């Protein structure tokens, strides 16, 4: 059985499965139950000046029969006294000394505020700190959370203030509600961050009740934007993790967050550069015990791949991720329909005819049976037909030999620029 233990910037954990700072880590009772279930670490629900939360604070987006495809919340940081949280952190760490406990922190952007809370929290034995610069609602309106996280200079300054007094590793949690997340990540590193975590939740409104016209959720008929998470945000999170992982100006370990529900999701995040991961929505949907299947699945996967340690996955797919201008324009794939597996639903034909390149013909074979056939000379290999096809194995995307050397857009432009008019642009394949 492979070794699942990780070391994230000096924070050791028996496995890469951590609970994110959220309702499931609100109390010592919950975190201890999570550790008993098999979670390797937990980021305690954000500590700071206690707040007053609203009643009616969660909402979900259900899609095509799937419950909780996306999840929205307007809950703020902890509403429990700091002293109570610190007591429970101390008790939990004493009972589970080999599990990682990270304190999520959020205070006003003032040096003395950060110094004070860091010293108090580290005194109870946490393994690390996570600076919450990502919460998009409520706290942002008070100048904290995403309001800080959207200002690179302020992220750098606050990280520096924390590092002035911190004796444990510092993780900076980034907001996705920004144009380029790598800019903020680099400033966090300049401030001394030992690691980064991403993504926090995305600005959202879950929906509107078309009968009452109230927003979902609403508090006595009034709504506000909240933070969106769950399976629907995974592609966004994975992209942002990948961008930070391949950015040479970042270069610190990453704790990946966003829509992680299965062991397969964990593998994807680690391949794209995460040292470990954090989970919230899946636990709120299914409970702490989901980690058992995640651990078993990851162990079996590593065994199948012949890997001795989960850390061997970290970043292995990052070199395969680049800019569009570096993709081979001469690479060619086409769709091929397997008649034996085709159920003649015609969804591929409809999709190609109405929304793509009109290259799937409806024909009749020698036996008088209706068949679908791709005109490969007109197929651009967009993948749409294979995406909408409901029958496994009915459509394969097949790579063809193009007969010409690979050439990217950037290389093409370099060649054109260097030709000085000797050849026309059309002659450069």
C-alpha positions as CSV (number, residue, x, y, z in Angstrom):
1,X,0.0,0.0,0.0
2,X,1.3,3.4,-1.0
3,X,2.4,6.1,1.5
4,X,-0.4,8.7,1.6
5,X,1.4,11.2,4.0
6,X,2.2,14.7,2.8
7,X,4.3,17.6,4.0
8,X,2.8,21.0,2.9
9,X,5.4,23.6,3.6
10,X,6.4,21.9,6.8
11,X,2.9,20.9,7.9
12,X,2.8,17.1,8.1
13,X,-0.4,15.2,7.6
14,X,-1.2,11.4,7.4
15,X,-2.9,11.9,4.1
16,X,-3.7,14.7,1.6
17,X,-7.4,14.9,2.7
18,X,-8.1,18.0,4.7
19,X,-11.4,19.7,5.6
20,X,-11.6,23.3,4.3
21,X,-12.4,26.2,6.7
22,X,-16.2,26.0,6.7
23,X,-19.2,24.8,8.7
24,X,-17.8,21.2,9.0
25,X,-14.9,22.6,11.0
26,X,-16.8,25.0,13.2
27,X,-16.3,23.1,16.5
28,X,-13.9,20.7,18.2
29,X,-16.6,18.0,18.3
30,X,-16.9,18.1,14.5
31,X,-13.2,18.2,13.8
32,X,-12.6,15.3,16.2
33,X,-15.3,13.2,14.5
34,X,-13.7,14.0,11.1
35,X,-10.3,12.8,12.3
36,X,-11.9,9.6,13.6
37,X,-13.4,9.1,10.2
38,X,-10.0,9.3,8.5
39,X,-9.4,13.0,7.5
40,X,-5.8,13.9,7.7
41,X,-6.2,17.5,8.6
42,X,-8.7,20.4,9.1
43,X,-8.6,24.1,8.6
44,X,-10.6,25.5,11.5
45,X,-13.5,27.7,10.6
46,X,-12.2,31.2,10.3
47,X,-11.4,33.0,13.5
48,X,-11.6,36.7,14.1
49,X,-13.9,39.1,15.9
50,X,-17.1,37.0,16.3
51,X,-19.9,38.0,14.0
52,X,-23.7,37.6,13.9
53,X,-24.8,35.3,11.1
54,X,-28.2,35.3,9.4
55,X,-30.8,32.6,9.6
56,X,-31.5,31.2,6.1
57,X,-27.9,31.2,4.8
58,X,-27.5,28.3,2.4
59,X,-28.8,27.5,-1.1
60,X,-28.1,24.9,-3.7
61,X,-28.2,24.6,-7.5
62,X,-29.7,21.2,-8.6
63,X,-29.1,20.2,-12.2
64,X,-30.6,17.5,-14.3
65,X,-31.5,15.3,-11.4
66,X,-28.3,15.9,-9.5
67,X,-28.7,17.3,-6.1
68,X,-26.2,20.0,-5.1
69,X,-24.3,20.5,-8.4
70,X,-23.5,23.9,-6.9
71,X,-23.7,25.3,-3.4
72,X,-24.2,28.9,-2.3
73,X,-23.8,30.4,1.1
74,X,-24.0,33.8,2.8
75,X,-22.5,32.6,6.1
76,X,-19.6,34.5,7.6
77,X,-16.7,33.5,9.8
78,X,-17.2,31.9,13.3
79,X,-19.9,33.4,15.5
80,X,-18.4,31.8,18.6
81,X,-16.0,33.5,21.0
82,X,-12.3,33.2,20.2
83,X,-11.6,31.8,23.7
84,X,-14.0,28.9,23.1
85,X,-12.4,28.1,19.7
86,X,-8.9,28.2,21.1
87,X,-9.8,25.9,24.0
88,X,-11.3,23.4,21.5
89,X,-8.3,23.6,19.2
90,X,-6.0,22.8,22.1
91,X,-8.1,19.8,23.1
92,X,-8.4,18.5,19.6
93,X,-4.6,18.8,18.9
94,X,-3.9,17.1,22.2
95,X,-6.1,14.2,21.3
96,X,-4.9,14.0,17.7
97,X,-1.2,15.0,17.8
98,X,-0.4,13.5,14.4
99,X,-3.2,15.2,12.5
100,X,-2.8,18.7,10.9
101,X,-4.8,21.5,12.5
102,X,-4.6,24.8,10.7
103,X,-6.2,28.0,12.0
104,X,-7.9,30.1,9.4
105,X,-7.7,33.8,10.3
106,X,-9.3,37.0,9.3
107,X,-9.0,40.4,10.9
108,X,-8.9,44.1,9.9
109,X,-5.9,44.9,7.7
110,X,-3.9,46.4,10.6
111,X,-0.5,45.2,11.7
112,X,-1.3,45.1,15.4
113,X,-4.5,43.1,14.8
114,X,-2.6,40.4,12.9
115,X,0.2,40.3,15.5
116,X,-2.3,39.8,18.3
117,X,-4.4,37.0,16.8
118,X,-1.4,35.1,15.4
119,X,0.2,35.0,18.9
120,X,-3.0,33.9,20.6
121,X,-3.7,31.1,18.1
122,X,-0.2,29.7,17.9
123,X,-0.1,29.5,21.7
124,X,-2.6,26.6,21.6
125,X,-0.5,24.4,19.3
126,X,-1.8,24.8,15.8
127,X,0.3,23.3,13.0
128,X,-0.1,26.3,10.6
129,X,-2.1,29.4,9.7
130,X,-4.3,30.1,6.8
131,X,-4.9,33.8,6.0
132,X,-8.5,34.1,4.6
133,X,-8.2,36.7,1.9
134,X,-11.0,35.1,-0.1
135,X,-14.5,35.3,1.5
136,X,-16.6,37.3,-1.0
137,X,-19.6,38.3,1.1
138,X,-20.3,40.1,4.3
139,X,-16.7,40.4,5.5
140,X,-15.6,41.9,2.2
141,X,-18.1,44.8,2.9
142,X,-16.0,45.4,6.1
143,X,-12.7,45.6,4.2
144,X,-11.7,42.0,4.9
145,X,-11.8,38.8,3.0
146,X,-11.9,39.3,-0.8
147,X,-11.8,43.0,-0.3
148,X,-8.2,42.5,0.9
149,X,-7.5,39.6,-1.5
150,X,-8.3,41.7,-4.5
151,X,-5.5,44.2,-3.7
152,X,-2.1,42.5,-4.3
153,X,-0.2,45.1,-2.3
154,X,-2.5,44.6,0.7
155,X,-2.1,40.9,0.4
156,X,1.7,41.3,0.5
157,X,1.6,43.7,3.4
158,X,-0.7,41.6,5.6
159,X,1.3,38.4,4.8
160,X,4.5,40.3,5.9
161,X,2.8,41.4,9.1
162,X,1.9,37.8,9.9
163,X,5.3,36.5,9.1
164,X,6.9,39.0,11.5
165,X,5.5,37.1,14.5
166,X,4.4,33.6,13.1
167,X,6.4,30.6,14.1
168,X,4.3,28.1,12.1
169,X,3.9,27.9,8.3
170,X,1.7,30.5,6.7
171,X,-0.8,29.6,3.9
172,X,-2.5,32.5,2.1
173,X,-6.0,31.6,0.8
174,X,-6.7,33.4,-2.5
175,X,-9.9,34.7,-3.9
176,X,-11.0,33.6,-7.4
177,X,-12.9,36.9,-7.9
178,X,-10.1,38.6,-9.7
179,X,-8.8,38.9,-13.2
180,X,-5.4,37.1,-12.8
181,X,-5.0,35.0,-9.6
182,X,-1.2,34.6,-10.2
183,X,-0.7,38.3,-9.6
184,X,-2.0,38.0,-6.1
185,X,-0.2,34.6,-5.6
186,X,3.1,36.2,-6.4
187,X,2.5,39.1,-4.0
188,X,1.6,36.6,-1.2
189,X,5.0,34.9,-1.9
190,X,6.7,38.3,-1.8
191,X,5.2,38.8,1.6
192,X,6.7,35.6,2.8
193,X,3.9,33.0,2.3
194,X,5.0,29.5,2.8
195,X,2.1,28.1,0.7
196,X,-1.1,29.2,-1.0
197,X,-4.6,27.7,-1.0
198,X,-7.2,28.2,-3.7
199,X,-9.8,28.7,-4.6
200,X,-12.2,30.4,-2.1
201,X,-15.8,30.7,-3.2
202,X,-17.1,32.6,-6.2
203,X,-19.5,35.6,-6.2
204,X,-22.9,34.2,-6.9
205,X,-26.7,34.4,-6.6
206,X,-28.1,30.8,-6.4
207,X,-31.4,31.7,-8.0
208,X,-34.7,33.6,-7.8
209,X,-38.1,32.0,-6.8
210,X,-40.3,32.8,-9.9
211,X,-43.4,32.6,-7.8
212,X,-42.5,34.8,-4.8
213,X,-39.8,36.8,-6.7
214,X,-37.6,36.4,-3.7
215,X,-33.9,35.6,-4.1
216,X,-32.6,32.2,-3.1
217,X,-31.7,32.2,-0.2
218,X,-33.4,35.2,1.3
219,X,-33.6,36.7,4.8
220,X,-37.1,38.0,5.4
221,X,-37.5,38.8,1.7
222,X,-34.1,40.4,1.2
223,X,-31.1,38.6,-0.5
224,X,-27.4,39.3,-1.1
225,X,-24.7,37.7,-3.1
226,X,-22.9,34.8,-1.6
227,X,-20.1,32.4,-2.2
228,X,-20.4,29.6,-4.8
229,X,-18.7,26.2,-4.4
230,X,-19.4,22.5,-5.1
231,X,-18.8,20.3,-8.1
232,X,-19.8,23.1,-10.6
233,X,-16.7,25.2,-9.7
234,X,-14.1,22.4,-10.1
235,X,-13.0,23.3,-13.6
236,X,-12.5,26.9,-12.5
237,X,-10.5,25.9,-9.5
238,X,-8.4,23.4,-11.4
239,X,-7.5,26.0,-13.9
240,X,-6.4,28.5,-11.3
241,X,-4.4,25.9,-9.4
242,X,-2.7,25.0,-12.7
243,X,-1.9,28.7,-13.5
244,X,-0.3,29.1,-10.1
245,X,1.6,25.8,-10.3
246,X,3.2,26.7,-13.6
247,X,4.0,30.3,-12.7
248,X,7.7,30.6,-11.8
249,X,7.0,33.6,-9.7
250,X,4.9,31.6,-7.3
251,X,6.9,28.5,-6.6
252,X,5.4,27.5,-3.2
253,X,3.2,24.4,-2.3
254,X,-0.5,24.6,-3.1
255,X,-3.4,23.4,-1.2
256,X,-6.1,22.8,-3.8
257,X,-9.8,23.6,-3.1
258,X,-12.9,23.7,-5.2
259,X,-15.5,21.1,-6.1
260,X,-13.5,18.1,-4.9
261,X,-15.9,15.2,-4.2
262,X,-14.1,12.0,-5.2
263,X,-10.6,10.4,-5.1
264,X,-10.4,11.0,-8.9
265,X,-10.8,14.8,-8.2
266,X,-8.0,14.6,-5.7
267,X,-5.7,12.9,-8.3
268,X,-6.5,15.6,-10.8
269,X,-5.7,18.4,-8.4
270,X,-2.4,16.8,-7.4
271,X,-1.4,16.2,-11.0
272,X,-2.0,19.9,-11.6
273,X,0.3,20.9,-8.8
274,X,-1.5,20.6,-5.5
275,X,0.4,19.0,-2.6
276,X,-2.8,18.4,-0.7
277,X,-6.5,19.2,-1.1
278,X,-9.4,20.6,1.0
279,X,-13.0,19.5,0.9
280,X,-16.2,21.3,2.1
281,X,-19.4,20.9,0.0
282,X,-19.1,17.1,-0.5
283,X,-19.0,16.7,3.3
284,X,-21.9,19.0,3.8
285,X,-23.8,16.9,1.3
286,X,-22.7,13.4,2.3
287,X,-21.0,13.6,5.7
288,X,-17.5,12.9,7.0
289,X,-17.5,9.2,6.0
290,X,-16.9,10.0,2.3
291,X,-13.2,10.1,3.1
292,X,-13.1,6.3,3.6
293,X,-14.0,5.7,-0.1
294,X,-11.6,8.5,-1.1
295,X,-8.7,6.9,0.8
296,X,-9.5,3.4,-0.6
297,X,-9.8,4.7,-4.2
298,X,-6.6,6.7,-4.0
299,X,-4.7,3.7,-2.5
300,X,-5.9,1.4,-5.3
301,X,-5.0,4.0,-7.9
302,X,-1.5,4.4,-6.7
303,X,-1.1,0.6,-6.5
304,X,-2.3,0.3,-10.1
305,X,0.1,2.9,-11.2
306,X,3.0,1.3,-9.3
307,X,3.6,4.5,-7.2
308,X,5.1,4.2,-3.7
309,X,3.9,7.6,-2.5
310,X,1.1,10.0,-3.3
311,X,3.6,12.8,-3.5
312,X,4.8,11.3,-6.8
313,X,1.6,12.7,-8.4
314,X,2.3,16.3,-7.5
315,X,2.7,18.5,-10.6
316,X,3.1,15.6,-13.1
317,X,0.6,17.2,-15.6
318,X,1.8,20.8,-15.2
319,X,4.3,20.5,-18.1
320,X,1.3,19.4,-20.3
321,X,-0.5,22.7,-19.6
322,X,0.4,25.8,-21.6
323,X,-0.9,28.8,-23.4
324,X,-3.2,28.5,-26.5
325,X,-0.4,30.0,-28.7
326,X,1.8,27.0,-27.9
327,X,-0.7,24.3,-29.2
328,X,0.1,22.4,-32.4
329,X,-2.1,23.8,-35.2
330,X,-1.3,20.8,-37.4
331,X,-2.5,18.2,-34.9
332,X,-5.6,16.5,-36.4
333,X,-8.3,14.4,-34.8
334,X,-11.6,13.3,-36.3
335,X,-14.7,11.6,-35.0
336,X,-15.6,8.0,-36.0
337,X,-18.9,6.4,-35.3
338,X,-19.0,2.7,-34.2
339,X,-22.2,1.3,-35.7
340,X,-22.2,-1.7,-33.2
341,X,-22.5,0.7,-30.2
342,X,-24.6,3.4,-31.9
343,X,-28.2,3.6,-30.6
344,X,-29.3,5.9,-33.5
345,X,-30.5,8.6,-31.2
346,X,-29.2,11.2,-33.7
347,X,-27.9,13.5,-31.0
348,X,-24.5,13.7,-32.6
349,X,-26.1,14.6,-36.0
350,X,-28.3,17.3,-34.4
351,X,-25.4,18.8,-32.5
352,X,-23.1,18.8,-35.5
353,X,-25.8,20.1,-37.8
354,X,-27.0,22.9,-35.6
355,X,-24.0,23.9,-33.5
356,X,-20.9,22.7,-35.3
357,X,-19.6,21.9,-38.8
358,X,-22.3,19.9,-40.5
359,X,-20.1,16.9,-41.2
360,X,-22.2,13.9,-39.9
361,X,-24.4,12.4,-42.7
362,X,-27.5,10.3,-42.2
363,X,-27.2,7.4,-44.6
364,X,-28.7,3.9,-45.3
365,X,-26.3,0.9,-45.4
366,X,-26.6,-2.1,-47.6
367,X,-29.0,-3.8,-45.2
368,X,-31.4,-0.9,-45.4
369,X,-30.4,0.2,-41.9
370,X,-30.1,3.9,-41.0
371,X,-26.5,4.8,-40.1
372,X,-24.6,7.9,-39.3
373,X,-21.2,8.6,-40.9
374,X,-18.6,11.3,-40.4
375,X,-17.2,13.1,-43.5
376,X,-13.6,13.1,-42.1
377,X,-12.4,15.6,-44.6
378,X,-14.8,18.2,-43.2
379,X,-14.5,17.2,-39.5
380,X,-12.5,19.7,-37.4
381,X,-12.2,17.4,-34.4
382,X,-14.2,19.6,-32.0
383,X,-15.3,16.7,-29.8
384,X,-18.9,17.9,-29.6
385,X,-20.5,14.8,-31.0
386,X,-18.6,12.5,-28.6
387,X,-19.6,14.9,-25.7
388,X,-23.3,14.7,-26.4
389,X,-23.4,11.0,-27.3
390,X,-25.1,9.0,-24.5
391,X,-23.8,5.6,-25.6
392,X,-20.3,4.5,-24.4
393,X,-18.0,3.5,-27.2
394,X,-20.2,4.8,-30.0
395,X,-17.9,7.6,-31.0
396,X,-14.2,7.7,-30.9
397,X,-12.0,10.7,-31.5
398,X,-9.1,9.4,-33.6
399,X,-5.7,11.1,-34.2
400,X,-4.6,11.2,-37.8
401,X,-1.2,11.8,-39.4
402,X,-1.3,15.3,-40.7
403,X,1.7,14.8,-43.0
404,X,3.3,18.1,-41.8
405,X,5.6,19.1,-39.0
406,X,4.0,20.4,-35.7
407,X,3.6,24.2,-35.7
408,X,2.1,26.4,-33.0
409,X,0.6,29.8,-33.6
410,X,3.6,31.5,-32.0
411,X,6.0,29.5,-34.2
412,X,3.9,30.4,-37.3
413,X,4.0,34.1,-36.5
414,X,7.8,33.8,-36.1
415,X,8.2,32.1,-39.4
416,X,6.0,34.7,-41.2
417,X,7.9,37.5,-39.6
418,X,11.2,36.0,-40.7
419,X,10.2,35.4,-44.3
420,X,10.3,39.1,-45.2
421,X,7.8,38.6,-48.0
422,X,9.4,35.6,-49.6
423,X,6.3,33.5,-49.0
424,X,2.6,34.4,-48.6
425,X,0.9,33.8,-45.3
426,X,-1.2,31.1,-46.9
427,X,1.8,29.1,-47.8
428,X,2.8,28.7,-44.1
429,X,0.9,25.5,-43.0
